[in-house]
Amino acid sequence: MSCAAPKAPAGEEKKTSWPEVVGKSIEESKEIILKDMPNADIDVLPAGSAMTLDFRTNRVRIIVDTVATTPSIG
């Protein structure tokens, strides 16, 4: 099993991270990532979640930790 980064076409560098999506919604983030990497398997996980340590070149993890609305009883 290889741990090498994904290969890009000649003359192009393959993206391995997306700092530009920090602060955007999950859907916006997915859209941006999928434009750059259409075959991405995107996992959305709460911050602090347990996750596997295996390396997969098609997996992108979005870690979220913000409360979007006021929690209330109901």
Backbone as CSV, one residue per row, in Angstrom:
resi,resn,N_x,N_y,N_z,CA_x,CA_y,CA_z,C_x,C_y,C_z
1,MET,0.848,-1.175,0.000,0.000,0.000,0.000,0.890,1.235,0.000
2,SER,0.573,2.190,-0.832,1.375,3.393,-0.967,0.767,4.538,-0.172
3,CYS,1.606,5.387,0.380,1.145,6.573,1.095,1.448,7.832,0.304
4,ALA,1.735,7.684,-0.969,2.069,8.827,-1.810,0.833,9.668,-2.085
5,ALA,1.061,10.957,-2.290,-0.030,11.858,-2.643,-0.539,11.520,-4.042
6,PRO,-1.788,11.828,-4.329,-2.340,11.530,-5.653,-1.554,12.226,-6.747
7,LYS,-1.477,11.581,-7.904,-0.760,12.141,-9.048,-1.655,13.121,-9.791
8,ALA,-1.039,14.185,-10.328,-1.749,15.168,-11.138,-1.227,15.090,-12.559
9,PRO,-1.999,15.589,-13.530,-1.499,15.623,-14.906,-0.190,16.417,-14.987
10,ALA,0.605,16.113,-15.987,1.899,16.788,-16.156,1.712,18.299,-16.132
11,GLY,2.569,18.986,-15.390,2.523,20.444,-15.315,1.564,20.983,-14.274
12,GLU,0.790,20.126,-13.628,-0.149,20.560,-12.596,0.234,19.939,-11.259
13,GLU,-0.037,20.692,-10.197,0.198,20.163,-8.857,-1.139,19.748,-8.264
14,LYS,-1.207,18.528,-7.757,-2.447,18.004,-7.172,-2.678,18.653,-5.811
15,LYS,-3.889,19.184,-5.589,-4.227,19.791,-4.303,-4.378,18.720,-3.239
16,THR,-3.879,19.002,-2.046,-4.006,18.065,-0.937,-4.709,18.693,0.272
17,SER,-5.035,19.982,0.198,-5.773,20.645,1.267,-6.499,21.862,0.697
18,TRP,-7.511,22.326,1.408,-8.358,23.417,0.950,-8.545,24.451,2.057
19,PRO,-7.532,25.246,2.373,-7.677,26.246,3.434,-8.720,27.310,3.105
20,GLU,-9.036,27.479,1.845,-10.007,28.508,1.446,-11.434,28.184,1.874
21,VAL,-11.724,26.980,2.330,-13.089,26.645,2.744,-13.326,26.857,4.239
22,VAL,-12.292,27.193,4.985,-12.465,27.437,6.424,-13.458,28.589,6.600
23,GLY,-14.501,28.371,7.391,-15.529,29.375,7.637,-16.720,29.279,6.703
24,LYS,-16.643,28.446,5.678,-17.753,28.266,4.742,-18.666,27.143,5.237
25,SER,-19.863,27.064,4.657,-20.789,25.999,5.028,-20.260,24.657,4.513
26,ILE,-20.810,23.584,5.040,-20.405,22.243,4.612,-20.692,22.071,3.125
27,GLU,-21.871,22.494,2.681,-22.238,22.329,1.264,-21.314,23.134,0.352
28,GLU,-21.010,24.381,0.733,-20.080,25.187,-0.064,-18.709,24.522,-0.123
29,SER,-18.275,24.015,1.012,-16.972,23.357,1.084,-16.912,22.135,0.185
30,LYS,-17.959,21.317,0.240,-18.005,20.126,-0.609,-17.936,20.505,-2.084
31,GLU,-18.695,21.534,-2.463,-18.726,21.975,-3.860,-17.335,22.404,-4.336
32,ILE,-16.631,23.165,-3.523,-15.284,23.636,-3.878,-14.326,22.457,-3.990
33,ILE,-14.375,21.555,-3.030,-13.479,20.393,-3.041,-13.754,19.513,-4.257
34,LEU,-15.034,19.278,-4.537,-15.381,18.419,-5.668,-15.025,19.035,-7.017
35,LYS,-14.951,20.362,-7.117,-14.480,21.001,-8.355,-13.024,20.646,-8.613
36,ASP,-12.232,20.637,-7.539,-10.804,20.326,-7.654,-10.537,18.830,-7.728
37,MET,-11.405,18.039,-7.086,-11.180,16.596,-6.974,-12.522,15.869,-7.102
38,PRO,-12.996,15.697,-8.340,-14.330,15.126,-8.560,-14.555,13.738,-7.971
39,ASN,-13.503,12.970,-7.791,-13.647,11.612,-7.257,-13.501,11.557,-5.734
40,ALA,-13.516,12.710,-5.072,-13.317,12.751,-3.620,-14.454,12.053,-2.883
41,ASP,-14.086,11.282,-1.875,-15.030,10.676,-0.946,-14.979,11.566,0.296
42,ILE,-15.958,12.443,0.462,-15.915,13.452,1.525,-16.631,12.951,2.767
43,ASP,-15.908,12.984,3.892,-16.474,12.629,5.196,-16.605,13.903,6.016
44,VAL,-17.768,14.138,6.613,-17.982,15.278,7.504,-18.055,14.727,8.920
45,LEU,-17.159,15.193,9.784,-17.050,14.656,11.138,-17.038,15.777,12.171
46,PRO,-17.665,15.568,13.328,-17.559,16.543,14.414,-16.127,16.582,14.945
47,ALA,-15.673,17.764,15.356,-14.344,17.890,15.939,-14.217,16.937,17.119
48,GLY,-13.091,16.271,17.228,-12.844,15.346,18.323,-13.335,13.936,18.076
49,SER,-13.934,13.699,16.919,-14.431,12.354,16.596,-13.280,11.376,16.438
50,ALA,-13.567,10.137,16.772,-12.611,9.072,16.481,-12.604,8.848,14.973
51,MET,-11.429,8.615,14.412,-11.346,8.324,12.987,-10.246,7.324,12.721
52,THR,-10.407,6.614,11.639,-9.407,5.620,11.280,-8.115,6.319,10.873
53,LEU,-7.012,5.616,10.995,-5.720,6.187,10.664,-5.210,5.740,9.293
54,ASP,-6.012,4.950,8.572,-5.579,4.514,7.245,-5.565,5.709,6.289
55,PHE,-4.627,5.697,5.349,-4.478,6.783,4.378,-5.148,6.381,3.080
56,ARG,-6.102,7.202,2.632,-6.784,6.954,1.361,-6.673,8.213,0.511
57,THR,-6.150,8.071,-0.687,-5.893,9.229,-1.541,-7.157,9.882,-2.075
58,ASN,-8.313,9.235,-1.975,-9.548,9.840,-2.465,-10.438,10.362,-1.331
59,ARG,-10.001,10.235,-0.074,-10.823,10.684,1.054,-10.395,12.086,1.499
60,VAL,-11.401,12.945,1.696,-11.181,14.280,2.244,-12.090,14.401,3.455
61,ARG,-11.519,14.765,4.587,-12.311,14.907,5.812,-12.554,16.377,6.101
62,ILE,-13.819,16.722,6.324,-14.191,18.062,6.759,-14.549,17.943,8.233
63,ILE,-13.806,18.641,9.074,-14.024,18.588,10.519,-14.795,19.843,10.924
64,VAL,-15.936,19.657,11.592,-16.781,20.790,11.980,-16.893,20.871,13.498
65,ASP,-16.998,22.120,14.008,-17.089,22.279,15.460,-17.887,23.506,15.876
66,THR,-18.643,24.104,14.979,-19.368,25.325,15.292,-20.852,25.045,15.515
67,VAL,-21.404,25.645,16.539,-22.841,25.571,16.776,-23.473,26.649,15.903
68,ALA,-24.382,26.272,15.011,-24.937,27.205,14.040,-26.152,27.989,14.554
69,THR,-26.898,27.390,15.458,-28.078,28.060,16.010,-28.116,27.850,17.519
70,THR,-28.963,28.622,18.180,-29.090,28.517,19.631,-29.776,27.199,20.002
71,PRO,-29.110,26.377,20.828,-29.762,25.145,21.287,-30.956,25.508,22.182
72,SER,-32.043,24.766,22.029,-33.235,25.035,22.853,-33.988,23.737,23.114
73,ILE,-34.800,23.766,24.152,-35.616,22.622,24.503,-36.761,22.542,23.520
74,GLY,-37.137,21.328,23.147,-38.270,21.228,22.262,-38.336,19.946,21.650
